[in-house]
Amino acid sequence: MAEVGVELLGLNLVCEDVDATLDFYRLLGIPTPEENVWRTDSGAHHVTGVPVGSAAVAIEFDSHDLARVYNQGHREVPAPGGAIISFRVPTRDAVDELYRRLTDAGHPGRQPPFDAFWGARYAIVADPDGRDVGVMSPRDPDHRSEDPPLL
């Protein structure tokens, strides 16, 4: 069997309210021009791939109505899982600032900023659909601690 070259194209998030999700990710720091938003009379349904930082990966948002058009197995309620959408910020202070900005805007904090054992500052906030969004600083060996004991 021949190898198939696979590369991550992007992340497509199906949203209860595309505009609320768009507002959250804009507040997170992902600039999204309005011309990337496809709207009909019933509202926003798709946000075309928005490059995230210097990564060659894009993020897109779709309404449940649109997801049912291209995915016959679409579920209104996502399957349970432990996925975290992770973003890197340039500094440890930026983690705290972004967490504060998002929670001040009413988004639930799942994990307040802390110095993680791997040496990064890390926090988690829920997006409007309840997905966990991690925010992490670069790793700093001076902040690394012992690995936690396994449960």
C-alpha positions as CSV (number, residue, x, y, z in Angstrom):
1,M,0.0,0.0,0.0
2,A,1.4,3.4,-1.0
3,E,2.0,6.0,1.7
4,V,-0.4,8.9,1.5
5,G,1.1,12.2,2.4
6,V,-1.0,13.8,5.1
7,E,-0.7,17.3,6.5
8,L,-2.9,19.1,8.9
9,L,-5.0,21.6,6.9
10,G,-6.9,23.2,9.7
11,L,-9.5,22.9,12.3
12,N,-13.2,23.3,11.6
13,L,-15.4,24.1,14.6
14,V,-19.2,23.6,14.2
15,C,-20.8,26.2,16.4
16,E,-24.2,26.8,18.0
17,D,-23.8,30.6,17.3
18,V,-21.1,31.4,14.7
19,D,-21.1,35.1,15.6
20,A,-20.5,34.4,19.4
21,T,-17.8,32.0,18.5
22,L,-16.2,34.5,16.1
23,D,-16.3,37.1,18.8
24,F,-14.5,34.7,21.3
25,Y,-11.7,33.9,18.9
26,R,-11.3,37.5,17.9
27,L,-11.0,38.4,21.6
28,L,-8.5,35.5,21.9
29,G,-6.4,37.4,19.2
30,I,-7.2,35.7,15.9
31,P,-7.9,38.6,13.5
32,T,-10.8,37.6,11.3
33,P,-11.9,40.0,8.5
34,E,-15.6,40.3,8.0
35,E,-15.1,39.3,4.3
36,N,-14.2,35.8,5.6
37,V,-17.7,35.4,7.1
38,W,-20.4,33.9,4.9
39,R,-23.9,35.0,5.9
40,T,-27.4,34.4,4.7
41,D,-30.6,36.0,5.9
42,S,-30.7,33.5,8.8
43,G,-27.2,34.6,10.0
44,A,-23.6,33.6,9.8
45,H,-22.9,30.0,8.6
46,H,-19.2,29.8,7.7
47,V,-16.0,31.6,8.4
48,T,-13.4,30.8,5.8
49,G,-10.0,29.6,6.8
50,V,-8.2,32.1,8.9
51,P,-4.5,31.5,9.3
52,V,-3.5,31.3,12.9
53,G,-0.1,33.0,13.6
54,S,2.8,31.7,11.6
55,A,1.4,28.1,11.4
56,A,0.3,26.7,8.1
57,V,-3.0,25.8,9.7
58,A,-6.3,27.6,9.5
59,I,-9.3,27.7,11.7
60,E,-12.8,27.7,10.3
61,F,-16.3,28.0,11.9
62,D,-19.6,26.5,10.6
63,S,-23.2,26.6,11.8
64,H,-25.0,23.3,12.6
65,D,-27.2,24.0,9.6
66,L,-24.2,24.0,7.2
67,A,-22.6,21.0,8.9
68,R,-25.7,18.9,8.2
69,V,-25.3,19.8,4.5
70,Y,-21.8,18.2,4.2
71,N,-21.8,15.7,7.0
72,Q,-24.6,13.2,7.2
73,G,-23.3,11.9,10.5
74,H,-23.3,15.4,12.1
75,R,-24.3,15.4,15.8
76,E,-25.8,18.5,17.4
77,V,-24.1,17.6,20.6
78,P,-20.4,16.7,20.1
79,A,-19.2,13.2,21.2
80,P,-17.6,13.3,24.6
81,G,-13.9,13.7,24.6
82,G,-10.9,15.4,26.0
83,A,-9.8,17.6,23.1
84,I,-8.2,21.0,23.9
85,I,-7.6,23.6,21.2
86,S,-4.3,25.1,22.1
87,F,-2.8,28.4,21.3
88,R,0.7,29.8,22.1
89,V,1.3,33.4,23.2
90,P,4.7,35.1,23.4
91,T,5.0,35.5,27.2
92,R,4.0,34.2,30.5
93,D,2.3,37.5,31.3
94,A,0.3,37.2,28.1
95,V,-1.3,34.0,29.4
96,D,-2.6,35.8,32.5
97,E,-3.7,38.8,30.5
98,L,-5.6,36.7,27.9
99,Y,-7.2,34.6,30.6
100,R,-8.4,37.7,32.4
101,R,-9.7,39.3,29.1
102,L,-11.7,36.2,28.2
103,T,-13.1,35.5,31.6
104,D,-14.0,39.2,32.1
105,A,-16.0,38.9,28.9
106,G,-18.0,36.1,30.5
107,H,-16.3,33.0,29.2
108,P,-15.9,30.3,31.8
109,G,-12.4,29.7,33.1
110,R,-11.6,26.0,33.3
111,Q,-8.1,26.3,34.6
112,P,-6.7,29.6,36.0
113,P,-3.2,30.4,34.8
114,F,-0.5,28.4,36.6
115,D,3.1,27.5,36.2
116,A,2.9,24.0,34.6
117,F,5.5,21.3,35.4
118,W,6.8,21.4,31.8
119,G,7.9,24.9,32.2
120,A,5.2,26.9,30.5
121,R,2.5,29.2,32.0
122,Y,-0.8,27.6,31.0
123,A,-4.6,28.3,31.3
124,I,-7.8,27.0,29.9
125,V,-11.0,28.9,29.0
126,A,-14.2,27.5,27.5
127,D,-15.4,28.9,24.1
128,P,-19.1,29.7,23.5
129,D,-19.8,26.0,22.6
130,G,-18.0,24.7,25.7
131,R,-14.8,23.6,24.0
132,D,-11.7,23.9,26.1
133,V,-9.2,26.4,24.7
134,G,-5.7,26.3,26.1
135,V,-3.4,29.3,26.2
136,M,0.3,28.5,26.8
137,S,3.5,30.5,27.0
138,P,6.8,29.2,25.6
139,R,8.5,26.7,27.8
140,D,11.1,28.1,30.1
141,P,13.6,25.6,31.7
142,D,13.9,27.9,34.7
143,H,10.2,27.3,35.5
144,R,10.2,23.6,35.0
145,S,9.5,21.4,38.0
146,E,9.3,17.7,38.8
147,D,7.0,15.6,36.7
148,P,3.8,15.0,38.6
149,P,3.3,11.5,39.9
150,L,1.2,9.4,37.7
151,L,-2.3,8.5,39.0
